[in-house]
């Protein structure tokens, strides 16, 4: 049992070490030096990509839920005629399908955000990155001298 766990940890460590240089070597997108049309194109490309991913996740989730419902319906028909206990795993498919469908929500939200940024890029020529609140907030600070 311990050797199996050790092998799994070694595999995870090797995979992590393999992907670390790839993730750190990605180019940072410097959007501040682009024209409004280039920024519009970039945000619309991101919008399209996020929408596609959202629809893929949503469609996959619905399909997995439909498969789970089909399995449940067919096993209920078979089990009722043969008095067999239901152990098909369809409940797990419902849960996984629901999770995959819910995972599509952030992609749709991001697509909408990118579309708004694209429209702003064409209208005003500038897009604010991040949300910085310029209001003052009351705060308390404690300093402990050593």
N, C-alpha and C positions, 0 to 999 in steps of 0.2 A: 504494500500500500504506500509506504514512504517513498519507494523508488519511483512509483508511478507519479506521485505528486512532484517529486524532484524533477522528473523528466518534463512534466508540464511546465514547471517554472522555468527550466532551462530553455524550452522552446519559446515561451513568452518573452523571456529576456533577449533571446537571439532575434526574434521578430522586432522587438522594440529597438534594439541597436541597429537593425537594418533600416528602419524607417526614420530614425532620428536625423541622419544627414539629409534625407530627402525633404523632410519638413522644414529644416532650417535653411535649406538652399533655395526656397521659393523666393521669387522676385516680388518686392513690395511694389504695389501699384501706386504711383505718385500721381494722383488725379488733379493736384493743384496746378500743374503746368499745362493743362489741356484746354482747348477751346470749348465753348459751350456746346457746339455740335458734337465734338468728340465725347464730352461728358454725357450728353444725351444718348449717344450710341452705346456707350459703356453701360449706363444704367438700364437702358432698354434690353441690352443683351443679358444683364443680370436678371431683369424682370422675366424674360422669356425662359431662362434656365430654371429659375425658382418655380415658375408656374408649371413647367414640364415635370420637375421633380415632385411638386405637390400633387399633380394629377396621377403620376406613377404610384406614389405612396397611397393615395386615396383609392385608386383602382385596385391595387394589390390588396389593400385591407378589405375592401368590399368583396373581392374574389375569394379571399381566405375565409371570410365570414360565410359566404355562400357555400363554399365547400364544406365547412363545418355543419351548416344547416342541412345540407344534402346527406351527409354521413349520419347525422342525428335522425333524420326522417327515415332513412333506409334501415338503420339499425333498430329503430323503434318498431318498424313493421316486422322485421325478422325476429326480434326478441319477443314481441307479443305473441307470435305464432309458435315459437319454440320454447318459451319461458326461459330465456337465457339472460344473464346479467349484462348490462351495458358497460363496456370498457373499451370504447373506440377512440377516445382522445379528442372527440369533437369539441368538448368544452375548452380544451387548450387552443384549438383553432379559433374559437370565438374570441378568446382573450388576446391571442396574438394578432388576429385580424383587426380587432378594435384598437390595439396599440399601434399597429402600422397605419391605420386610418387616422388616428389622432396625431401621429407624427407628421402628417401632411400639413397641419395647421400652421406651424412656424414658416414653412416654405411659402404658403399663400400670403401670410403677413409680410414676409420679406419682399415678395414680389410686388405687393402694393406699395410698400415703402420705396422700393427702387423706382417704381413708375412715378410716384410723386416727386422724387428727386430729379428724374429725367425731365419732367414738365418744368420744374423750377430752374433747371439748368438752361433750358431754352428761353424761358421768360426773363429771368434776371441775369443770367450768366454766372451766377454763383450758387453754390450749394453748401449748406452748413453741414459739416460732418460731426456727428455726435449731438447730444443734447446738453448744452451748457446753460444752466439757469443763472441769469445775471442778477438775481435778487439776493439780498443779504439775509443770512440766517443767524439766529442767536445760537451761540455755542459756549461750552464751558470747557476749560482746559485745566488739567492738574499736572504740575511739574514736581517730580520727585528728585531732589538732588542726591548725588551719591558721594 
